[in-house]
Amino acid sequence: MNNLLKMAKKYHAHECVDKSEFQRKARILQAIWRKEKGYPVSRKGERVYGARLEMPWAEETLSNYMSDVAKAAVHKEVLSPERDKGKLYSKPRIFNNLLSSQPLCFNLFAEVQQNLELATSVVQDMGLKQVENVTAVEFELSPGRGDPEYTGDRSAFDVFVEYRTNDGKSGFLGIEVKYHENLLGEAASHRERYDEVALMAGCFKEESLIKLRSQPLQQIWRDHLLACSVIQHGDYDEGAFVFLYPEMNLHCRDALAEYAECLVSDDTFKIWTLKSLVDAIQSHPGGEYVESVRDRYLNFGKVEEKI
């Protein structure tokens, strides 16, 4: 038995769904974080899930969220019937699963949502020099969920950033956040509308459209198409889809490299790594909070030390 497997079993973090070393280490890291905090672990019979919190305690305390600002955002966005209506929050996963990317969204962006000056500086640092100011940050938003004038499906952005440019244009960033995911799930049913939006966008190689219908590329494509449809609908003067992920996640990295080969233009497609975003946030006043996010999600040295 190798040392990583021993460590996974020690922290009750051995799961057959993990298909890579990164996924195993990420699960162990979250189990270590939970144990450091002294949070109660999830159990089902004799089975212990080291990277999950006990329910209903996790929902009652919102301990998956790392600041009062993040918890307040969850109260507003997830626990409020008015705000939660029509949004696709996976429950109880959003409360008890430490690997879920939805809690990561709130832990990363809730403070930024309340500090638009910080949001503006971070977006500029991430390459959008034309941005004069960020005007809003929203969670789990689709400008046209189910609307055939967009993509006609239930796709939504994990985080949606609106901004104004230096020359007075309106713009947006639709951000998809991944952490532990491997993009290997079953592809959704294809819709003719996807091809219509893709051909109108003009940024895809026509010979790649068939390939884009299958995983691991389809989920990336559908989110990118949603961004393209928002632009085509005329809601904003400009915009882009952003895929945010930890660079150690090789499943995502390899899929993104393959996806990039299907493009003739990346004007509406951006790739951000989790570390680069955390670095950008931390470099500005008000971004100090993100050090705890870095420690929880990116400090794999903790795993290596224990191995």
N, C-alpha and C positions, 0 to 999 in steps of 0.2 A: 504494500500500500504506500503510495507516494505521500510526501509531506503535506501537499495541498489538500489531498483527500482526507488525511488525518485531521487537519485543521478544520475542514468543513464539518466533519462528524463531531469534533469536539464542541463546535459552536452551533450544532444542530442546523447546519447550513448546507447539507448535502442534498441536492435535488437533481433528479434525472433530466429535468428540462434545461439545465445549464449545458450549453453546447461548446463553451470555450473557456479557456483559463481566465479570461477577463470576467465572464459571468460568474464563475465560481468565486473569484476574489471579491467581486462586488457584493455578492451575497454574504460572504464572511465579514467584509468590512461593515456592512449594515448590522450584522449580528453583534460585532464588537461594539459598535456605537450604542446599540440598545443596552448591552450589558454594562457599558461605562455609565450610562444614564440611570441604571437600575430600574428600567421600565419592565413591566410584567410581560412575559413571553406568551405567544399564542400556543394553545395546546388543543389537540383533538384526540381524545382517548389517551393512548400512551405516546402519540406522536407529538414532537415538539418542533415548532417552526421558529428558528432563531432570528430570522429577518422579518418577523411579523409581531405586531403588538396584540395584546389581549383585547378582545371586544367584550362588552361595549365600552370598556375603559378608554380605548383609543379614541372613540368618537366623543366621549364625554370630556376628555382632557385636551384633545387635539395635539397630543404629544408628538405626532409625526411632523409637526410644524415647529420651527426653531426660533421664532420670535413672536412677540405680542402682535406686531404688525401683520405677520403672516397668518396668525390665528384669526385676527380680525377680518382679514380678507376672505378666509375660508368661511367664517360666519356669514359674511355678506354674500359671497358668491355661491356657496355650496349648501348652506343650511337655511338660507332664506328662500321660501317657496317662490317669491316673486322673481328673484334673480336666477334661481336654479332652473326655472321652467324652460324646457327645450334644450338644456345643455347636457352633454353626455359625460357626467362624472360617474366613474365606476365605484359603486359602493358595495361592500365596506372597504374595498381595496384602497380607496383614497385616504381612509383613516388608519388602517392597520398594516398595510404593506409598505415596508421601508424601502423597497426597491422601485416602487411605482414612480413614474416620471411626473404624474400630476402633483404630488406633494413637492417634488423638486421644483416645479414651476413656481409654486407659491413661495417656497423658501428662497428662490433666486430673485423673483420679480415683484413680490409684494412691496418691498421697501422702495423699489424703483418706481412702482406705480404711484407712491405717495410723494416722490421727490423727482419731479419732472426735469429739474435742472440736472440732477444726476443722470437721469435717463438720456437726456440730450447729449451729455458728455460721453456716455458709454457708447451710444449709437454712432457718434462721430468717430470715436476710437476704433470701432469695429469696421470702419471703412466708408461710412456714408458722410463724407465731408460736406456734401451739399445741404445737410440738415441744419436749419437754423434753430428750431426748437421742437421737441417732442410735445405733443398736445394731449395724448391719452395713452394709457396702457390698460388693456382688458384681457380677461382670461376666458378660454374655451369659447371663442367667438367665431361664428360663421356669418359673413355678410349676406349669405343667401342659402341657408340650410334647406335642402330639398327643392330649391327653386330651379326650374329648368332653364332659366336665363343665366344661371351660373353653371354648376356641374350637375345639378339635379340629384345629388346624393346627400349623405349626412356628414360629410367631411367638415371639419372645423379646425381652426388653428388653436394650439395650446395657449399661445400668447399673441396678442394683436397690438401692434404699436402704430399710432398715427402721428404724423409729423408735418411740419411746414418747411419748405426749402428756402434757401437764401433769396431765390427769385420769386417767392410767393406761391409756389406750387404746393398742392396737397399730395401726401404720400403715405404709404403704409409698409409695414413689415409683418407678414404672417409667419409666425415661428412655430415649428414643430420641435418638441423637446424629447430626446431619447436618453436613456441611461443604460439600463440592463438589457434592453430589447435586442433581438437579433434579426428582426425583419423576415423571419422564416415562416410566418403563418400563412394560411391559405389566402390566396388572392380573392378579392371581392369580384362579383359579377361585372363584366365589362359593359359599359354604356356607350352607345354611338356618340353621345354628347361629348365624351372625352376626346374622341378623334376630332370632332368639330372645333373644340376649344384649342386643341393642340395645333391643328393646321392654321387656324387664325392667328395663333401666337407667333408662329414663324420661328420659334427657337429650337424646334426639335427636328432631327433628321427623319425624314418621312419613312425611310427604310427601318427605323428603330421603333416605330409605333407598335408593332406586334410584340416586340421584346418587352416593351414597357407595360404590357398588360399583366405580366407575371411577377411574382415575388422573386427576389427581394426589392425589385424596382417599383412595383405598382403603388405601394403606399406613398413613396416619395413623389411619384408622378401625379397621383391624385391631389396631393396637397399643393404641388406646384401648379397644377391645372386650376385649382381653386383661386390661387393668386392671379393667374393669367385671366381668369373669367371676371374677377373683380376689376381689373384694369380695362378689359374689353367692355364691361358694363358702364364704364365711365364714372365710377364712384370716386376715383382718385386720378390725379394726373400721372402718378407713377407708383410703383410698388414692387415688392419682391417677396419670394418665399425664402425663408431661412431654415436650414436644418441644423439644429444644435445638438451636439453629442460629445461624449468623452472620447478623446482620440485613441485611448487604449481599446475601445470597442472595435475590434477588427471587422466584425460582421457589418457594422455601419460604415466603417471606413472603406471597405472593399466595395460595398454596394454603391456608395457615393462616387467612387472612382469609375465604376461601370456606368452609373447614371450619367456622369459628365461626358462620357463617350457618345451618348445619344443626343447631345446638344450641339447646335451650331452657334448658339449665343447663350451666355450666362448672365445677361443683364437682369433677368428676373429671378435668378437663383443664387443664393449665397450659402456658404458652409461656414459655420462657427464652431469652434471647439469649446467645450465647457471650461477648460483651463484659461483659454484666451479671454472668455467673457468674464470669468471670475477675476482675472488679473486686471481687466479694464475697470470693473466696478470698484475693486479695492484701491485703485490708484487715485480715486477722487474723494473729496469730503462727503461723508454720508455713506460711503461704501464699506466701512469697517466691518459691518455685520457679516459680510460675505466670507470672512476668514473661517467662521464656524461651518459654513456651507462647504468650503474647501476641505476642511478637516473631515467632515462626515462623508463626502462623496468622492474625494480625490486622493485622500491620504492613504494610499496603498502601502506605504512604508510600514503602517501598523500591521498589516498582514505579513509582510516580508519579515519583520522583526520576530513575530511569533512563530513563523515557520523555521 
